[in-house]
Amino acid sequence: MPITANNTKRKSWLEVATSSDFPIQNIPFGVFLTKENIVTVGTRIGDFAIDLGALQQLNYFEGIELTDDMFMQDTLNDFISDGKKTWRLVRNRIAEIFDEKNPKLRDNTKDRDIVIFKMEDVEMQLPVLIGDYTDFYSSKEHATNVGKMFRDPENALLPNWLHIPVGYHGRSSTIVPSGIPVHRPMGQTLPNGETTPVFGPSRSVDFELETAFITTDVNIMGENIPINEAEDYIFGMVLLNDWSARDIQKWEYVPLGPFLSKNFATSISPWIVTMDALEPFRTKGPKQEPTPLPYLQQKGKHSFDINLEVAIQPENAEETVVSHSNFKYLYWSMCQQLAHHTSNGCRVNSGDMMGSGTISGPTEDSFGSMLELTWGGKNPIKMNDGTERKFINDNDTVIMKGFCQNGQVRIGFGEVSSKLLPPFVRK
């Protein structure tokens, strides 16, 4: 089935700025709350949120097999469970409905008033009920930088890193959408030169520049998914800030890896950009040496050219861009991550989320964390307001953006923006 929604010549009858992340060729999926306190599944074109539940009730999806309440829910899980054919049919239909040449909704003022909202009048929600969250560690540059700082600089990568997409299980209960503030975590740390740990607020709260992909129902328990089929089970992608407490992490991560240093908060962008929308931006990932084992081998273009940016905004001050990176730097692809995840028969369900791991590039300005950008705090970053940062201060807002662009179209993710608050105080 062709992806007609990607037609770069198509224009919408809704006004869309040329710099928008959300032209009619994007058509992401999300969940939002209206002023009438109604939660609905929606999409976005320009600065307009579109109520897909209302569109369905008004029969605009006639001819597509959907359950009656498919879009009148507070998550996308059921829609994602319907699979790739349904995703493509719905996305193609939305493109047709909002095509400037199609008068059906364009000229129906009554329906338009029910279906279309200004973005400023809605409140974005978590788009899926995330049952399980896995975070990978798939940037060679990031893993090398961390290995140099924490271990032997001459043997920065552990022996397994070039053979498997290393990952660990996160905590889905603390995943929040953009705009929800995060509290500085409390935890155990070991002060320099001491042998006894102390308990208190983390002094080294960091961001991690990541993306994540959302899966459909992939397999039954015990079944593995071949790598050449893995992409069929990936619905789309979001931006992800995997907050980290580096001082807590340094004390706790041996022997089982990150625990409380990571699971206190993970922030994601609210619109899921589909793999169909990203199709024009395919590119090859880095050359893999040694050659992975057969179940992880793949040929062709399985990465994506996604420009990534991180800014830090102190309270009541101008933001400072601190990092420019790109998704294409990741050593392990999403297909490899998912194939490896299911290689032992682990079940993966609709709405599960897989984080990429910190995405660092080859240059110092492309590192994806403060840990790397300041090299463990040794080289503070000068902010536009004259202050310095080794890590994230209370009341700083971390803003991550991502977009793809070629000569014909720009497809973006919007942003994930989160403010760091002081530690939570019980009243």
N, C-alpha and C positions, 0 to 999 in steps of 0.2 A: 504494500500500500504506500503510495507516494506521500511525502510530507509537504502537502500543499501550503501549510501554514508558514513555511520558510520562504515563500516567494518574496524576493527582495524588492520587486516592483510594486507590491501591494501597499496601499496606503489606507489609513483608517479615517472614518468620518469623525472620530474623536481627535481633538487637538493633541499632538505629541511633539514635544520639543526635540530638535535634532540631537541634543546631547542626552536625551533620556535613555536610561537603562532598559526601558520597557516599551519598545515600539511594538507594532502589531505582530512582528515576527518573533517576539519572545513568548508571550502568553504563558507566564509562570502560574503556579497554583499555590494557594494559601488559604488561611482561615481568618476571618475578621469579625469584629463586633460592631454593629451599627449603633447610632444614637438611640435607637429604640430598644437597645439591649438584646438584639437578635444576633445570634452567632450563625454564620453561614460560610460555606465553601465559596471561594471566589478566585478571580484572576485579576490581572492589572494591565491596563494599557495607558501609557503616559502617567498622568497624575490622577487617574480614575480607577476606582475599585469596582469590580463587576460582580454582582451577586449571581452565582451560577445556580443556586437553589431557585431563585425567582425565574431565571431563564428556563429552567427545567419545568417549573409549574406552568409557564406560559407556552409550553410545547416547542421551544426553539431547538430542542434536541430530538425532535421527532425522527424516527427511523434508526436511531442508535439505541441498542438494547441497554437500558440502565434501570436499576431498581428505582421505585418511585421516590425514595428518600435519599438517593445517592448523594446529592449536594446539600441536603437539608440536615447536615450533621455538624458536629463540632470538631471533626478531624477528617483527614483525607484518607484514612486507612482503607476504607471499603473501596473507594475509587482506585487506589493504588493496587488493591488485591485483584481488581478486574483485569489487569494485565496490559501489555503494550498495545494491543490492537485497540482497546477502548481508549487508552490515553491519546493515541494518534487520531482516532475518529473525533473525539471531543475537541481536541486542540485545533484540528482542521476546521471543524464546524464553527468554533468561536472566531477564527480568522475570517470565515465567510460572513458571519453575522455582522462583524464590525468593519468589513470592507467598505470603502467609500462609495462603491457602486451599488451596494445592496440597500434598498430602501426599507426593508421589512421592519427592522427596529429603528433605524435612523429616522424614519418619518412617523413613528408611532410615539408621540409625546407621553401618552399614558404609561406605556410599557417602559419607556426610558426612565421615567421618574421612579419606577419600582426597582429597576435593575442597576442603575448607575449611581455611584456615590463619589464624592470628592475624597481623595486620600486623607485629607485633613479631618474628615468627618467620621473616620472609622478607626478602630483600635485593633492592630494586628495581634493575633494569638499564635501559640505554638501550632504549627501546621499539621503535625501528626502526633498520635499517641505512641511515644517511643518506648517499645517494650524492652529493647536491649540496645546498648551503645558500646561499640568497640572503637578504640583509638589506636591507629597504626603509628608507625615510626619510620616513615618511608622516604625522607629526604636524606640523601647521602651527605650533603653539605652540613645539614643540621646535626646528624648523628656524629659526623667527624668533629665538628666544633665542640659538641658536648663531651665527646670522648677525650679530646685534647685537654679540656678544662678539668674533668673529673677523674680521668685515668691517665694512662701512659700516652703522651703525645705521639710516640712512634708507632703505637698500636691502638689508634683511636677507635677503630671499628672492631667490635667483638667478632669472633670467627664465624658466627652464624648469620651476620647481618647481610652479607652478599648472597645468601642462599635462600632466605625466607623473608617474607614481609612480616617483620616483628610487630606485635601488637599486644594490647592488654584490654581488659574489660573495664569500662568506665561506669558511671552511675547516672542512669536516665532520670532519676528523681530531681536532679538539680540542673537539668537543661532548661534554659529559659530563652524566650525570643528577644530580639533587639529592643532596647528601651527599658528593660527591667534591670534595676541596679543590683550590684553584687557587694556583699560585705567582705571586708578583709578577714581571712580565716584565723582562728586560733589553732595552735598545735605545738607539738614537741619539736624543739630544735637543740642542737648542740653548739653552744658558743665556741668561738675559736679559742683553742688552748685549754678547753675544759674537758673533763671526762664524764661529767654528770649532766644530763639534759635538763632544760627548763621548759615550762609551759607558758605560752603567751601569744600575742599577735605576731603573725608572720611579718618579717621586715623586708622580705624580698618577693613581693607579689609581682607576677609577670603576665604578659599576654603570650599566646601562641597563635601565630597566623596559620590558619588551617582552612580547608574546605571539608565538607562531608557529603557522602551520598546516601540516599534513602532507598531502601530495597522494597520490592514486592515480596510475596511469598515465594521462597526460593526452592525449598526441598522438604522432604520428610526426614525425620531423624534417621541417621545411618547412611543417607544418600549424599554422595559428593557431586558437585557441579563441574563439568568440564570447562576449561578456560574459554573455549570458543563459544560457549553459551552464556557466560557470566553476565555480559552486558545486557542481555534480554531481561534481566531481573533488576536492573538499576533504573529507578524512576527518574531521579534528577538529583541536583546538587544544591547545597546552601553554603554560605560562608560560615566559618566557625571560629570562635575565640575560645580556646581551651585554657582558661585561667589556671595559673600555676603558682604555687608557693615554693620558691626554690630552696629556701632554708629548711623548710619541713621536708621537702623531697630529698635533700642531701642526707638527712639523718635517717629517713625511713626506707629508702628505696632498695637497700641491700637486706635480704636476698631476693625479695619478691617483686620489686619494682614500685612505681608510684601508687599511693593509696590516698591518704587524706590531703596530700599536697595537690591533688588534681580533682577530686570528686566534690569539692565545695561549690563549684559553679562552672558551667559551660554555656556560652551564649551563641545563638545562631541567628542568621538572617531569616526573616519570616516567609519569604517567597521562594518556593522550590522551582528552580529553573530546570526544565526537562532536558534529557539527553538529546531528544530530537532538536530542540532549540540550539543546542551546542554543536550539532553535527557539522556546520560549516567551519568550525574552528579546530578540527582534528589536527594533530601533529604527532610526530614520533617523540617518544621519551628518550632518556639517555641510553647509550649503549650499555648493555648488561654483561659484565665480565666478573667471574666466570659465567658461562651459560647456565641459566637456571635448570633445575630438573625438568623432565618432560612435562609434568602436569602444570608447570608455570610458564612454559614457553609459548610465545605468541609473536606473530609477525604483523607488520603494518602499523597504522597510526592509531594508537590506543591512549594517547594523552591529549590534552586540550590547551590551547593558547589562551590562558586566562590571566590577565593583568591583575595584580593584587597590590594593595596599598594599606599601610597602617598609619594612623595619626593619633597623637595624644593631645587632648585639650584640657589644660588646667581650668579650674572653676573660674568663670568670668574672665577668661583670657582667650587669645587666639590659639587655634590648634597648630601643631607642628607635625609635619609628615616625617616619620622616622624610618620607614621601610618601603621599598618597591620590590616586589618579587613576582613570580609567575608560577602557575600550577605545573607548567611543562617541565620544571626542574625535578619533579618527583621521580625517584628511581624506580619505585614499584607502582604499577598502574592499578586502577580500581578493579579491573578484571582479575589481575593477579591477587589482589587483596581478597576479593570475594571467593575466588577459586581455592585459595589457601584456607580461608575461613571455614569452608565446607569440606575440605579434603579429608577430615576425620569423621565426617557425618554430622557435624554440628548443625542444628536446625536454625535457619534464618527466616524471619517472618516479615510480613508487611509492616512498614513503619520502622523497622530497625535502622539505626544510623551508624555509619562507619566513618570515623574521622581519619583524615589523611595523615595526621602527624604534622608537626611544624614544617612549613614550606620555606626553606632558605635557599637562596641562590648562591652563585659563585663569588659575588662581590660583597664587601662589608655593608654596603647600603641596601643589600637585598636579604639580609638575615631576618628571620621571622620571629625573633624574640628579643627581649631586653637582655637576657642572659648573654646572647651572642653580640648584640649591638654594642653593649658596654663592656663586653668580655668579663662577665662576672662582677660588674660594678667598677672595674678598674679605669674605664674610660667613659665618664658620664656624658650624656647627650645634652647639648645646649638647646634650650627651648626658645621659641620666638619671644617669650615674655621676659627673657633674661635668666630664668631659673634653670637648674640642671636636674636631670633624672638619671639615677642608676637603675631603679625599678619604678613601679607605678605608685604614685602618692595617693593618699586618701583624697577623694573628690575630683580626681582626674577621670576623664572620660576617654576610653579607648574606642576608636572608630576604624573599622575595617571596611574596605570597598573592593569590589571586583567586577571586571567587565572584559568582554571579548570585543574586538573591533577589526574589521577589514575594510576594504574600499566600498563595500555596499551596505553594511549594517553594523549596528552596535547592539550587543546583547549583554545586559548586566544583571547583577544580583541585588542592586541597591546597597544597603550597608547593614552591618551589625554594630550597634553603638551601645556601650554599657559603661555606667559610672561606677567607680569603686568607692564604696562607703566605708567608714570606720567599722570596727568590729561590732557585731550585734550586742546590744545591751538589754537584758531582761528587765522589764518594768514591774 
